[in-house]
Amino acid sequence: MTAAKTALICGSVAYDTVMVFDGHFKDHILADRIHMLNVAFLVPGLRRNFGGCAGNIAYNLKLLGGDGKVMATVGTDFDPYRAWMRDCGLPLDLVRQLDDQYTAQAYITTDAANNQITAFHPGAMNHDHLNAVPTDGSIGLGIVAPESHAGMRQHAAQFVAAGIPFVFDPGQAMTLFNGEELRALIGQASWVAVNDYEASLLVERTGWSLEQIAAQVRAFIVTRGGEGSQIFADGTRHDIPAVTAPSIADPTGCGDAYRAGLLYGLQHGLDWPTTGRIASLMGAIKIAHHGTQNHRFARAEFATRYRAAFGVAAPF
């Protein structure tokens, strides 16, 4: 493997409050009364997790032994998350705290059929444009993950100006951009990573086919859940198999775990089939655990699972 390059991870840092309703939303939300909705759900199950795309990606990259730095804005309630990041060995020097804002918060209520109702408060994330990509040579590659509209456009432009290759990961922020903006961001990026639904939105909004999008970048990565993923690079489509998880506890954060695998492969100059398989296994490990940063493993354990899943030795 080549020497690792430090990855700058631009994106959200957030608290995820997950509540579980034992019934079904459909039994309490009447279609003919949707215009005057006023419902309340008793949620005996509640978990508060550390989350946000940047936090999740950095956590997973650290588990793999990769070198990453989070760049984000957080609020006055950040202390518990700060302590967690320190315990995990994640650098904090590019995390900016704003004392007149709350850290971004997601409030997610899930029913017995895994339907979800989510309220998201961006808080300090709305001010992530205050941060700037370092130009001191300390960063070797980056990722622009979901954050504010202004922040994502600004950080992409700063990566380009600094000559730093980066992954464009629009994710949940896809709807913030029009077709012209998406075409510009794809043109700036070295790599683009989306799930299959987001890939369809990219095609619709940009007016480009999947092949045309892939031609704009070094690699175009499309994840497809239990059907694995596809990596289009250098005129070749690499079909990456999904890894069967021992259980399916919580799919939230699987995409971030996958992207950490991508960054690890890019940091170490691995080929795309190997990189994709690392990413795929990361997603399977994550999905077996509730929350986005509650799974752990030793590198030796990961190597054993890699061999079991793919029949070849892990690249470390």
Secondary structure, 3 states (H helix, E strand, C coil): CCCCCCEEEECCCEEEEEEECCCCHHHCCCHHHHHHCCCCCCCCEEEEEEECHHHHHHHHHHHHCCCEEEEEEECCCCHHHHHHHHHCCCCCCCEEECCCCCCEEEEEEECCCCCEEEEEECHHHHHHHHCCCCCCCCCCEEEECCCCHHHHHHHHHHHHHHCCCEEECCHHHHHHCCHHHHHHHHHHCCEEEEEHHHHHHHHHHHCCCHHHHHHHCCEEEEECHHHCEEEEECCEEEEECCCCCCCCCCCCCHHHHHHHHHHHHHHCCCCHHHHHHHHHHHHHHHHCCCCCCCCCCCHHHHHHHHHHHHCCCCCC
